[in-house]
């Protein structure tokens, strides 16, 4: 029942984003990445081919 939150971690800082526009921005970015990401087997094949 908790509202969504984005946590950004870097070597020097930790940031928490909890406003709707901030959360929506990162949710859209993640959806875009998931849409183009390879599945586990295809990722393994791709990395093997690169090596």
ZILIN-V928643 format. One line per field, one symbol per residue. ss: DSSP state (H for helix, E for strand, C for the rest). burial: # if it has 9 or more other C-alpha atoms within 8 Angstrom, else .. A space follows every 10 residues. Layout:
ss=???
burial=???
This chain:
ss=CCCCCEEEEC CCCEEEECCH HHHHHHHHHH HHHHHHCCCH HHHHHHHHHH C
burial=....##.... ......##.. .##..#.... .......... ..#....... .
